[in-house]
Amino acid sequence: MIIFKCILSGDEMFADTFKYKETDDKVFYMVYGSIVTRNEQFDDSLIAANASAEEAVESNDSAVSSGVDIVLNHKLKETSFRKADYVAYLKSYVKAIRAKLLEESPEKAQDFEARVKVGVGNIMKDFKDYQFFTGENMDVEGMVGLLNYNDDDKPYMLFFKDGLLAEKV
C-alpha cells in the first residue's frame, strides 16, 4: 500500500486504497470517496474499574460516526477559510512547495508554478462549494485538502500532487 503524506507537515492525507487520478491541469490528485457510517464499539475491559454486581447500569458501549471515508480513515480535520484567507494561505503554501521543488530541479519548480495558476483558478471559481481539511496535526503550513461532491453527490477530495510524498508501507 502507498500512503500519500504532506511533504511539509508529514501528515497522512490519503492512501492508494482509494481510487484516484491526476486532474487534467496536472496540479491535483482527485481522490474518490464515499459517505460511510461506522459503529465503533467501546471496549472497557482495559479500564481498571469493576462494575458492582449490585448496580445494573445501562450504557451505550458504541459510538456512531458518519462522514467521508477519506476524512475518517486518515483523521483529517475540518477547517474553514474565507476566500481572502485561502488566497493568503495558498501564496505561502505554493511558495513552500516551490522551494522544495527547487531543491530537486529548477525545471520542476517552474513547471509547478505554471500549472498551479490554472489549477488554483479552477478552485477559486467554485470556492463556495468546497470544504477544507488539514492533516491530523492541523499544521497551518501543511496541505489543506479540498472536499467537494460530484453531480451525483459522490464525494471527492483534491490534494496538491506536488505537495505529497508517496511512502510505500
Backbone as a ProteinNet text record, in pm:
[ID]
protein_1_A
[PRIMARY]
MIIFKCILSGDEMFADTFKYKETDDKVFYMVYGSIVTRNEQFDDSLIAANASAEEAVESNDSAVSSGVDIVLNHKLKETSFRKADYVAYLKSYVKAIRAKLLEESPEKAQDFEARVKVGVGNIMKDFKDYQFFTGENMDVEGMVGLLNYNDDDKPYMLFFKDGLLAEKV
[TERTIARY]
84.5	0	89.5	39.9	111.2	30.7	99.2	39.8	94.8	6.4	47.1	48.3	167.1	185.2	222.8	183	219.9	370.8	439.8	585.9	628.4	537.1	571.3	543	428.3	389.8	414.8	422.6	435.9	303.7	193.3	62	16.3	-47.8	-106	-231.7	-240	-354.3	-449.6	-395.9	-478.8	-390.2	-451.5	-377.9	-428.4	-349.5	-388	-498.1	-553.6	-670.1	-794	-784.3	-891.8	-859.6	-963.7	-946	-907.1	-804.4	-761.9	-703.9	-701.3	-641.8	-585.9	-497.1	-442.3	-544.8	-566	-660.8	-603	-690.2	-647.3	-540.5	-547.1	-448.2	-316.3	-310.6	-192.5	-143.3	-234.4	-199.9	-240.6	-352.9	-410.4	-423.5	-430.6	-485.5	-630.9	-720.1	-861.1	-883.4	-924.8	-941.3	-1090.4	-1140.7	-1283.7	-1315.3	-1411.9	-1452	-1599.2	-1648.6	-1791.6	-1831.9	-1961.6	-2016.7	-2033.9	-1983.4	-1993	-2046.5	-2106.1	-2146.7	-2082.3	-2012.7	-1941.5	-1991	-2006.2	-2043.9	-1917.8	-1865.7	-1741.3	-1773.1	-1732.7	-1759.5	-1659.7	-1708.4	-1624.9	-1585.7	-1455.6	-1406.1	-1357.1	-1435.7	-1396.3	-1318.5	-1276.3	-1204.6	-1066.1	-1015.2	-883	-888.5	-1007.2	-1022	-1012.4	-940.1	-919.1	-1035.7	-1153.1	-1271.5	-1354	-1423.1	-1504.8	-1647.1	-1737.4	-1876.1	-1931.7	-1998.8	-2057	-2169.1	-2177.2	-2284	-2419	-2417.4	-2542	-2598	-2511.3	-2554.9	-2574.2	-2693.1	-2720.5	-2729.2	-2621.7	-2616.1	-2624.3	-2717.6	-2726.8	-2631.3	-2561.3	-2471.6	-2470.5	-2435.9	-2421.8	-2274.6	-2237.8	-2098.2	-2051.5	-2126.8	-2082.4	-2103.7	-2026.5	-2038.1	-2053.6	-2133.5	-2155.8	-2089.7	-2012	-1953.4	-1988.5	-2020.4	-2055.5	-1970.8	-1945	-1869.5	-1808.9	-1719	-1648.4	-1534.3	-1526	-1428.2	-1283.6	-1249.4	-1111.7	-1079.7	-1170.9	-1154.1	-1143.5	-1234.3	-1234.7	-1110.9	-1076.5	-963.7	-830.3	-814.6	-684.6	-685.7	-792.5	-804.5	-783.5	-838.9	-829.1	-920.9	-881.5	-955.3	-1011.4	-1142.3	-1204.5	-1162.4	-1141.1	-1111.2	-1194.4	-1185.5	-1263	-1178.5	-1214.8	-1145.9	-1247.4	-1220.7	-1285.3	-1196.3	-1249.7	-1175.9	-1040.9	-1039.8	-915.5	-812.9	-859.7	-769.1	-711.3	-793.3	-745.2	-639.9	-660.9	-562.2	-429.5	-436.1	-313.7	-245.4	-323.8	-267.4	-198.7	-267.5	-212.5	-80.5	-69.7	56.5	171	148.8	250.9	279	173.1	187.3	259.9	218.2	280.1	427.8	459.2	598.3	681.3	624.7	694.6	714.2	612.7	624.6	727.3	722.3	818.9	962	985.1	1118.1	1162.3	1069.7	1102.7	1137.8	1060.8	1086.6	1217.9	1252.8	1380.6	1499.2	1483.7	1589.4	1614	1507.5	1519.9	1570.7	1499.7	1542.9	1463.6	1528	1459.3	1345.1	1360.9	1257.8	1128.5	1142	1023.4	950.2	1026.1	966.2	894	954.8	892.1	766.4	773.9	657.8	543.2	575.2	473.8	407.5	486.8	431.4	336.5	370.9	285.3	154.1	162.5	42.4	-48	11.1	-67.2	-160.7	-122.1	-209	-341	-333.7	-454.6	-538.3	-475.4	-547.5	-614.4	-543.4	-599.9	-711.7	-695.7	-803.1	-932.2	-920.7	-1039.5	-1104.7	-1024.5	-1075.6	-1147.4	-1086.5	-1142.7	-1278.2	-1300.7	-1430.6	-1544.4	-1518.2	-1620.6	-1587.9	-1519.8	-1469.7	-1577.1	-1696.1	-1804.2	-1849.8	-1815.7	-1859.1	-1766.1	-1650.8	-1550.2	-1553.4	-1516.5	-1485.8	-1336.2	-1273.6	-1128.1	-1086.2	-981.7	-935	-783.4	-734.5	-591.9	-559.3	-431.5	-389	-419.2	-393	-426.4	-364.8	-243.8	-175.5	-216.7	-301.9	-353.1	-240.2	-134.6	-21.2	-66.3	-56.6	-106.2	-23.8	94.6	177.9	165.9	99.8	86.5	-26.5	-49.2	-150.7	-291.6	-377.3	-520	-589.7	-653.5	-728.6	-864.6	-915	-1042.4	-1145.7	-1259	-1366.9	-1481.1	-1531.7	-1647.1	-1726.1	-1837.7	-1923.9	-1952.1	-1953.5	-1990.2	-2138.9	-2184.4	-2326.5	-2415.6	-2362	-2439.9	-2417.2	-2369.6	-2347.6	-2244.5	-2150.9	-2039.2	-1923.9	-1866.5	-1758.4	-1625.7	-1548.9	-1411.1	-1327.4	-1198.9	-1107.8	-995.6	-947.4	-834.4	-715.3	-599.4	-475.2	-368.3	-290.2	-183.3	-84.9	-74.1	10.4	156.3	206.1	347.8	376.7	273.1	290.3	284.6	288.7	276.3	400.7	427.6	533	466.1	495.4	436.5	528.9	473	550.4	491.5	572.2	524.8	537.4	423.9	424.6	380.5
-116.9	0	123.8	229	356.1	459.1	525.5	632.9	763.7	857.1	988.2	1085.4	1142.4	1232.9	1372.1	1470.1	1609	1622.5	1681.2	1693.7	1801.3	1886.9	1991	1947.1	1886	1850	1703.6	1618.5	1475	1406.5	1482.8	1425.3	1336	1226.3	1133.3	1198	1203.3	1267.2	1165.4	1063.3	956	839.4	728.2	607.9	559.5	474.6	421.8	317	296.8	209.2	277.1	407.6	483.4	500	499.8	526.9	674.5	702.1	840	857	982.4	1014.3	1154.4	1182	1315.9	1401.2	1524.5	1612.3	1655.9	1704	1744.8	1853.5	1942.5	2050	2001.8	1874.9	1809.3	1874.1	1939.5	2005.2	1920.2	1851.5	1779.3	1630.5	1553.9	1419.4	1433	1376.1	1369.5	1231	1227.8	1102.7	1081.8	967.2	938.3	866.2	918.8	859.3	823.9	792	764.7	804.6	822.5	853.9	721.7	715.7	593.5	625.6	525.6	531.6	413.1	441.2	336	326.4	204.3	178	131.2	213.6	181.9	133.6	11.4	-47.5	5.6	35.7	80.4	-41.1	-59.4	-173.1	-122.4	-148.6	-100.7	-205.7	-311.6	-417	-371.6	-265.1	-216.8	-112.6	-72.8	25.5	-46.5	8.6	-55.9	-26.9	-60.4	-41.8	-168.6	-196.7	-316.6	-274.9	-288.8	-252.2	-345.9	-291.7	-370.8	-458.5	-576.4	-667.8	-616.4	-530.6	-476.5	-365	-300	-188.5	-235.8	-228.4	-260.7	-127.8	-94.3	33.6	8.6	75.2	64.5	165.6	122.3	215.8	186.5	286.8	272.4	249.9	129.8	94.4	111.5	186.3	208	353.6	396.4	532	521	606.4	605.7	729.2	709.8	823	811.4	923.7	929	1035.1	1014.9	1113.7	1052.9	1126.3	1081.5	990.6	873.5	773.6	822	905.8	957.6	1036.8	1121.6	1205	1118.8	1023.7	938.2	848.7	785.8	691.9	758.4	883	949	1059.7	1062.9	1154.7	1300.4	1336.3	1474.5	1560.7	1684.2	1776.5	1891	1915.2	2022.3	2158.7	2249.2	2388.1	2473.4	2602.7	2687.7	2806.3	2860.4	2975	3070.3	3197.8	3295.8	3301.1	3348.5	3345.9	3418.3	3536.3	3613.3	3537.7	3471.1	3394.2	3273.6	3211.2	3096.5	3140.3	3254.2	3307	3333	3392.2	3417.6	3286.1	3186.3	3054.9	2996.5	3002.8	2944.8	3008.8	3139.3	3207.7	3150	3134	3079.6	2932.3	2854.1	2711.1	2686.7	2756.7	2739.9	2779	2884.8	2926.9	2816.3	2753.2	2645.5	2523.2	2487.9	2373.3	2404	2526.8	2568.3	2555.4	2596.7	2586	2440.2	2349.8	2206.6	2153.3	2196.5	2150.1	2206.7	2326.9	2385.8	2302.3	2237.7	2150.5	2034.9	1990.3	1881.4	1932.5	2034.5	2093.5	2220.6	2318.9	2443	2418.7	2318.5	2288.2	2241.8	2158.2	2111.2	2227.8	2318.8	2434	2523.7	2547.2	2630.6	2564.7	2435.5	2361.6	2368.9	2351.3	2360.2	2497.1	2603.2	2739.4	2763.6	2713.2	2732	2655.4	2533.3	2450.3	2497.7	2542.9	2575.4	2694	2786.5	2901.5	2855.7	2761.1	2708.1	2630.9	2543.4	2461.2	2543.7	2642.5	2727.7	2813.5	2857	2933.5	2853.5	2724.8	2638.5	2624.7	2616.6	2605.6	2734.9	2847.1	2975	3003.3	2950.5	2970.3	2910.1	2795.9	2724.1	2721.3	2822.8	2827.1	2792.1	2845.8	2826.8	2682	2598.4	2458.7	2365.3	2415.3	2329.7	2335.3	2221.8	2212.5	2188.5	2231.3	2228	2139.4	2058.8	1965	1966.2	1978.6	1969.3	1826.6	1800.1	1670.7	1658.9	1543.4	1512.7	1612.4	1660	1751.5	1897.2	1924.1	2058.2	2160.8	2121.2	2209.2	2318.5	2444	2555.3	2579.2	2523.2	2538.9	2419.8	2315.3	2194.4	2202.4	2090.7	2082.4	2090.6	2154.8	2158.9	2088.1	1975.8	1901.8	1966.3	1956.1	2017.5	1908.9	1918.8	1821.7	1885.9	1814.4	1858.2	1733.9	1755.1	1645.3	1654.9	1538.7	1532.3	1560.9	1567.1	1590.4	1481.9	1361.7	1251.8	1238.6	1346.4	1354.9	1256.2	1215.9	1132.4	1225.3	1205.5	1294.1	1263.4	1368.7	1354	1461	1433.7	1530.7	1561.4	1684.5	1728.2	1754.1	1700.9	1720.6	1765.4	1867.2	1913.4	1799.2	1757.5	1643.8	1667.8	1786.9	1816.2	1835.8	1842.8	1858.4	1728.3	1616.6	1485.2	1400.7	1322.8	1223.7	1087.1	1001.8	867.4	773.6	713.4	625.2	484.7	389.9	251.5	185.8	126	59.3	-85.1
0	0	0	-63.5	-67	11.5	104.2	183.3	126.5	98.7	49.2	165.7	193.5	306.3	257.3	335.1	305.8	323.5	224	233.9	333.8	374.1	470.7	614.8	637.8	774.7	809.2	708.3	731.5	760.3	760.1	786.7	671.9	708.6	612.1	553	419.9	355.5	292.6	225.8	170.6	133.9	97.6	58.9	-76.6	-139.2	-270.4	-260.9	-142.6	-128.5	-185.8	-206.4	-270.3	-417.9	-499.4	-641.2	-654.7	-734	-754.4	-893.9	-937.5	-1067.6	-1061.8	-1154.8	-1169.8	-1244.3	-1199	-1267.9	-1402.4	-1490.3	-1624.1	-1621.2	-1521.8	-1511.6	-1450.7	-1409.6	-1353.7	-1223.1	-1150.6	-1025.2	-905.8	-916.8	-804.1	-832.9	-722.8	-730	-686.4	-765.1	-729.5	-671.6	-545	-472.4	-447.7	-492.4	-482.5	-352.3	-281	-154.5	-156.2	-40.2	-24	117.2	134.1	265.4	339.3	462	540.8	680.2	741.2	881.2	949.8	1056.7	1128	1270.7	1316.5	1454.5	1524.7	1612.3	1681.2	1821.9	1851.1	1981.9	2083.8	2202.8	2313.2	2395.6	2413.7	2491.8	2626.7	2731.9	2864.1	2943.7	2879.2	2950.7	2995.8	2938	2975	3086.2	3124.3	3231.6	3364.5	3457.9	3589.1	3682.2	3639	3722.6	3714.1	3820.1	3823.5	3860.8	3769.5	3798.1	3902.9	3998.7	4106.4	4052	4105.3	4063.4	4109.9	4212.2	4264.9	4177	4103.3	4019.4	3877.3	3831.7	3692.3	3618.5	3551.6	3482.1	3333.1	3272	3126.6	3065.6	2966.8	2899.3	2750.7	2679.3	2535.2	2507.4	2473.7	2454.4	2311.2	2233.1	2096.6	2059	1962.3	1909.3	1758.7	1703.9	1560.6	1501.6	1397.2	1327	1179.1	1121.6	979.8	912.4	785.7	709.8	586.3	527.5	408.1	452.2	390.9	434.2	427.6	331.2	322.5	449.1	489	607.3	732.5	748.3	867.2	873.8	763.1	762.4	791.8	748.5	761.5	866.3	945.7	1059.6	1018.8	902.7	857.7	942.7	961.7	1048.4	964.3	981	902.8	955.8	862.5	893.5	799.1	812	721.8	677.2	564.8	507.7	447.2	462.4	375.9	252.1	143.9	17.1	28.9	89.4	102.7	187.9	292.9	378.8	304.9	221.6	145	43.2	-19.3	-114.6	-43.1	76.4	153.7	191.1	233.6	265	141.2	26.3	-96.4	-136.2	-122.1	-156.7	-75.5	52.4	140.7	109.1	88.8	62	-70.6	-175	-306.9	-301	-226.9	-211.2	-143.9	-41.7	29.1	-60.7	-138.1	-229.4	-338.1	-389.9	-492.3	-438	-314.6	-253.8	-244.8	-206.6	-201.3	-340.4	-441.6	-578	-633.5	-593.1	-636.6	-589.8	-473.8	-423.7	-520	-588.7	-685.7	-819.6	-874.2	-1000.9	-1030.4	-1091.7	-1128.2	-1227.7	-1313.3	-1412.1	-1345.4	-1244.1	-1171.2	-1106	-1047.7	-980.5	-1081.2	-1196.7	-1299.7	-1354.5	-1378.3	-1427.9	-1327.8	-1199.2	-1094.1	-1093.7	-1098.8	-1097.1	-1214	-1329.9	-1447.2	-1431.9	-1382.4	-1367.2	-1254.4	-1143.8	-1025.4	-1049.3	-1133.8	-1163.1	-1223.5	-1315	-1378.7	-1277.1	-1201.8	-1103.9	-996	-942.9	-839.1	-897	-1019.6	-1085	-1091.8	-1121.6	-1126.6	-989.2	-885.9	-749.2	-709.5	-740.8	-697.5	-762.8	-881.9	-947.9	-866.5	-802.7	-725.7	-576.6	-529.3	-391.2	-288.5	-305.5	-207.1	-195.3	-292.7	-293.2	-215.1	-172.6	-109.8	42.4	101.9	243.3	251.9	360.2	372.1	488.1	465.3	566.4	575.5	698.5	723.8	765	778.7	829.6	978.2	1032.4	1171.7	1270.4	1242.8	1335.1	1318	1221.1	1194.6	1176	1109.1	1082.1	985.1	1027.1	945.5	819.7	814.5	695.3	601.1	645.1	564.6	463.9	398.8	293.8	350.3	271.8	300.6	185.5	215.9	114.8	93.6	-27.2	-64.2	-89.5	-23.1	-39.1	-117.1	-215.3	-293.6	-332.8	-398.7	-439.8	-588.8	-655.9	-797.4	-812.7	-936.6	-963.9	-903.8	-888.4	-830.3	-678.9	-615.5	-470.6	-417.5	-498.8	-453.6	-414.2	-296.1	-252.3	-321	-338.8	-385.8	-317.5	-306.7	-246.8	-343.9	-336.7	-417.3	-325.6	-365.1	-291.9	-391.5	-356.5	-443.9	-466.6	-590.6	-627.5	-588.7	-615	-588.4	-439.1	-357.5	-214.3	-137.8	-211.8	-148.5	-167.4	-66.9	-70.6	-64.8	-162	-166.2	-86.3	17.2	103.2	98.4	53.2	44.8	181.7	225.5	355.8	340.5
[MASK]
+++++++++++++++++++++++++++++++++++++++++++++++++++++++++++++++++++++++++++++++++++++++++++++++++++++++++++++++++++++++++++++++++++++++++++++++++++++++++++++++++++++++++

